[in-house]
Amino acid sequence: MLIVERIEIMADDEQLEDFVPEPENVGSAAAAAAGTAPATVAETEVQQIGGFKDLFLKKELSKAIADAGFEQPSEVQMKALPQAILGSDILAQAKAGRGKTAVYVFALLEQIRPTEDKKCQAVVIAHVRELVIQIESEFKRFNKYLPKVTVGRFIGGSTTEAEDVDNLTANGAPTVVVGTPGRLASLVKKGHLDVSNVHFFVWDEFDTSISETSMRADVQAVFLKCPKDKQVIMMSATMTPELCETAKKYMRGPVEIYVDQGAKLTLSGLTQFYLKTEPHNKNKHLFDILDRADFTQCIIFVRQSERARVLCKLLRENEFPGEYVSGSRTQAEREQIFERMKKNEVKICVCTDVYARGVDLTRINLVIQYDMSESADTYLHRVGRAGRFNTKGLVIAFLTPEQHRQENGTTYTDQDVLDEVQRRFACSMNELKADTKLDCSSYKS
């Protein structure tokens, strides 16, 4: 079966957002090989694959994939991998838990040719430390039979920049560099990390960092130091038409893959409720839900770091032991809690949106939005912590009548966000009342 995907080819005179790049620094390996970049719309056929074996990957990678128990690719993998391993630029959108990370991990490990000079060949950027750690872990999971393809992470909190510099000086650069925008930009600008040999540039969950001026500038600082001849892969669970057009300024001829987009996006596998309450009654309702719901792991989202700490303390005092994660905690503390959650040693985690994207904790089947998301996109990312890889989950959002103010000065209510969620996404959502039965068969796999 053949799926037709659209390719938009960027004109030579288009430039990166906010930057006027040197001509030799804009583009991809595929475009450079072609030698032209006509400003036209073309079509290419993307063949669906029956299994990973159909890709004829190198034996070392195929063995690691088999060891991990991977047999059938997900939809985004089925559509993106055949083009990604051929070096095409990829712009892909698929909701959380659908295997986007594996697309570029497999594509890079398949294409990288190890050398003895210890130079960086691939840069992978993500906006939060936990996601960087997870990406590094996935590379190490699948490079087990490719010992010369080394992987290293560069983030604030776990190491100082001076320690990173010492490590790079002593050991050279890893083959694959994974990091947050700020740390990578600093290392590149100061000449400590040489990206002149980079052939692959990946920007994961790009919609958040491309929207924030400082993060976007940091990413662009690294991007523009890389050679023209590189493959660019950009991934996100959410992508507006405006962000899509901005993303394409970093690419030439990207294969655009949209697995679930706009109104077609279905929050499948999730049983969703909203609960209308006054702010002072939130704790009573939270305790009631934790008593009633039969969950394996629960994640509770709040708006601010201090609220996460205070709510976690309150839960412990009422015999609901848990942890909290926010930007106020040290990187060592965040990593320790993350590892404990992966081992199912932490049942309840109160957190800010640092855990809203990309973090893969497969046992979470209860997501409570103690503070409602500020946007439909954030709602999507939060609830994506449950129901990952076609499992089930229970989602409950608290709605209060309060007015909230965005950074641009506009105000909104929780109900406004809920209305937007129901307008954009195909989902069934009912009001949770005192007599509503929480049938565990509907949210436990």
N, C-alpha and C positions, 0 to 999 in steps of 0.2 A: 504494500500500500504506500502510495506517495503522498506526502503533504507538501503543499506549496507555501513557502515562506517568502515574505517580501524583503527586498534589500534596498536600503536607501544609501546612495553613494554621495558623500559630501563633496561639495565643490571645492576647488583649490583655494578660493579666496575666503572661505569661511574660517573663523578663528575660534579658539577656546574662549569660554566665558571669562570676561574681565582681563584677558591677556592678549597680547599681540606676539604670538610665538614666531621664532625663526622658522622659515619654511622647511628646513630639514628635520624639524622636531615634531611635525604633526603627521600622523598616519600609522599604518599597520603593515605587518609583514605581507599580508595578502595584497594590499594595494601597491606596495612597493614592487612586488614581483610582477604585477600586472603592468606597471609603468604608467597607467593612466587612472584618472578618477573623474569620469564624466558625471556631470550633475544631472543624472537621470535616474529613473526608477526601473530596476530590473527585477527579474524573478529567478529563483533557483529552486530546484527540487530537493527536498530533504527526505531521505528514505528512512522509514521507521525500521527499527531493528527488533529481532525476535528475542535476543538475549545479548549479554556482554560478549559472548563468544563470537557473535557475528561481526564484531568490530575488529577482530584479528589483532588485538593489542599485543605488545611485547610480552613474552612468556613470564617475565618477572612480575609485571603488573597484573597479568591475568591470574597468576597464582595467589597474589595478595588479595585480589577481589574475591576469588573463590574461598580463601581462608576466612574472609569476613562474612561469608554466607550470602553474598550478593549473586543473584541469578538473573532476575528480570529487571530491566531499567524502569525507572519511573517515567512519567510522560515527558517531563522537561529533559530528562537524560536521553530519552529516545529521540527527541527532536533536536537537541543541541549537540550531543556528543559527536555524531558523524561529521558535522561541520567544524566543530571545535578542534578535533584531532587533525583536521586538514589545514588548520592555521587560519580559518576565517575569523574575523571579528564577530563577537557574539553580544547581543543585547537581549537579555532574557528576563522575563517576569513570570514568577510562579509563587504561590503563597507558601507560607512557612511550612517546613517539614516535608518538602517534596523532593529533596535531594539536589538542590542547586549547587551546593558546595562540591559534591562529587563530580559535577560536570567539569569544572576547571581543574580539580585535583587530578582526575584521570587524564584530562587533555594535556596538562603540563608534564606529568610524569611520563606519558607516552612520547612526547616530542623532545624533551630535554635530552641532550647528549652530553654526558659528564666529561669534564676536562680535568687536567691535572693542575691548572693554574688557580683554582679556588676563586673564581669570579662569579658574581651574582648574575644569574640568567633570567630570573623571574622575580617580580615584585607583586605582592598581594597586599592590598590595603583594606582595612576594615575600621569602622569608626569607634568601636569600644574594645576594651582590653579582653573581656571574656570571649568575644567572638574571635579575636586574634589567637588566643590560646586554643580555642576549639579548632580553628583552621589548621594551626600547626600540628595539633594532635591527629587530624585527618591525614595530612601529608605523611606523617610518621607511621600512621597505620598502614598506608599503602605503598610506602617506599621501602618496606622491610627487606625486600630482595633486590633493592637498588641502593646499596650502601654508599655509592659515590654521589648520589643525588642527596645532598645534605639540606637541612631545613633549619632556619633559626628565626626567632621572634624578637621584635624590638618594640617595647612598650614602656611607658612610664610606670613607676610604682614598684615593679619587681626588681629592676636594676636601674642604676643611675646611668646617665649618658656617658660619663667617664668610664664606667665599667664596660659599656657597650663598645666604646672606642678601643679600650685595652684588648677586648676579645677579638675585635676585627683586626687589630694590628698583629696580634699574636697568631691568630688562626686563619686569617683571610675571611672573605665573605662566604656565607653559605650559598649553595646553588639557588635555593628558594628563600627569599626574604619575606617574612610576614610581619606587618606592623601597623601601628596607628599613625594617622597622618602627621601629627606633630613631631613625634620622635624620628620618623623616617626623614621628614623634610629637614630637620636640624642636622642629622647625620650626613645627608646628601649635600646640603648647602655648605657645610664646613669641610667637605672633602673627605670625610671619614668612611663613607660608603660609596663605592664606585658603581654607578649604574650604567656605565657606557657599553656594557656587554649584554644588557637586558634584551631578551627576545619576546618576553611575555609580561603583560601588565594587566592585573586583575583588580577591579574595584568592586568589592562586595557590599551589598546594602548601600549602594551609592546614593540613593535618594535622600538620605539624612545628611550626609556630609557634603553633597553637592549643593544643598540648600543653605548651609551655614557658611558664611563668607570666609571665616578663618580656616575652617577645615578644607574648603574647596581650594583656597590659596595654597595650603600645604600640599595637597594632592597634586595640584598643578605644578608646584615647584619640583616635585619628584618626576612627574610625567615629562616635563620639558627637558629634563636632564637625560632622559632615556633616548636611545637612538630612534630614528624614523622607522627602521625596519623591525617592527614589533607587532605582535598580536595583542589586541585589546579585548578583554572580556568584562562586561559590566552586568551585575545581577541585582535584583531587588524583588521583594514581595509585592511592592506597590510602585506604580509608575504612572504619573499623570502625563498627558500629551506634551505639556510644556517641558517636563523633566526629560522625557524621551527625546525631544528635539535638542535639548542641551547636551544630553549624553552622546548623541550622534556627532557632536562637534569634536569629540575625542577619538572618533573612529573613522574608518573608511570602509564603505560597503558592508556594514554590519548585517549579519543574519538576525532578523528580529523575531523573537519567539515569545509568544504570549500564551501561557497555559491557562491562566484564569485572569481575565481582565475586566475591569469595570463592572457593569451590572451582571455579567456572566459569572462573576466570582462567587462560588458557593462555599459557605462555611460548613462543609460536610463533616459528619461524625461528631458534631458538637450539639449538646442539648443546652439551649440558652434561655436564661431568664433575666428579667430586670426587676428590681425591688425598689419601690418608691418609699422614701423615708426622710425624716428630718435629720439633720447632721448629728444631733445629740443622741439619736437612737441607733446609730450605725453599729456601735459595739455590741449592743444587745442582739441585733440581727446577725452579726458576724458569729458570735458565740453559738447562736442557735443553729446556724448553717453548719458550722464545724461539728456540732453534736449530731446533726441529722444526716449529713452526707457521709457516705461510705467511700472514702478516697484513699488513694495510695500516697500521692504527694499533692500538696496544695501550694499555689503561689498567690499572694495577695498584693495587688498593686496600689501604691499610694503616690501622691504628687511630689512630695518633698522628702529629703533625707531625714530631717528631724522627725517627721511623722512616721517614717519607717522604724526608727529607733524606739520611739515612744509606744507605738502600737505593738511592736515585738515584746517590749517589756510588759505591757498590759496582758498580752496573751500568756506569757510565762507565768504571771501572777495568778492567772485563772486556769492554770493547769493545761495550757496548750503550748507545749515546748516547741520552740522554733528558732530561726535565725533571721537576721535582716541583712540586706545587701543594698548599698547605695554608694554614691561617689564619695561620701565622707569616710568610708572605711579604707584601710590600707589595702594595697594590691595583694599582699600576702594573706590577709584575712579573707578577701573576696575569693582568691584561688582555693583556700582551704575549705570554705563553705561550698564552693562549686564542686569540689572533689567529694565532699561528704554527701552532697545531694545526688551525685551520680551513683554513689554506693547505697543510696536510700537510707542514710543515717540521719538525714534531716527531713522531717515530714511536712513542715510548714515553713515557708520562706516569705517574709514581707520585703518588698523591694520597690524601688523606683523603676523608671523605664530602662535602666541599664540591663535588665533581663528581658526587655520586651522584644528584642530582635535577635534572631540567629542562634541563641543559646539552645543547645540540644539536650534537654533533660527528658528522657522518654517516659518516665514514670508519672509525670504530672498529669493528673486527670481532673483537677479542680482548679479553676482560675476565678478569683474573686476580684472584681474591680471596686475596692473599697472607696477609692476616688475614681470617678468615671474618667475615661480617656478624654483628652482635649480635642481629638479629631477622629474621624472614621478610620483613617489610616493607622493611627496608633491603636485603636480598638482592634483592628485586624491583626496587628503584630502581637499585641498582648494575648489575645485568645489563641493565637497560634502556638503558644507554649503547651497547650493541650491538643489532643487529637492529632499528634504528629505521626506521619507515615501511616495514614489511614486507620489510626486507632480512634477511640472514643474519648469524650471529655465533657465535663459540666462547666458552664460559664455563667456567672451571676454578676450583674452590674448594679451597683447602688446608684440610685438617682435622687438627688436632693434638689430643692427649688432654688438654690443659691445661684447668683449671677457670678460668672467667672470672667476674668479679663485676660485677653491675649496680649502678646508683646506689642502688637500694632495698635492696641487701645480698644479694639472691638470687644464686645461682651457676648457671652453665650451661656446657655444652661446645659445641664446634663441631658435634658430631653432633646435639645437641639442636636446634640451629637448622636443620640440614639436614633432620631429621625433620619439623619444622614446615613447612618449604618444600614438601616432598613431600606433606604432608597437605593443605595449603591450595591448592596450585597444581597444575594439570594439566601435568606436565612429565616428560620421560624423562631420567633421570640415571644415568650409569654410572661405575664406578670407572676412573680413569685409571691404567694400569699401564705398566711399561717397554716392553712389546711392543704397546701400544695404538697403532693407526695413526690419525693425525690427517688424515683425508681432507679436503683443502681445499675440495672441491666441496660439502661439507656445511655449510660456514660462510662461504664467499666467494660473493657475489652475482655 
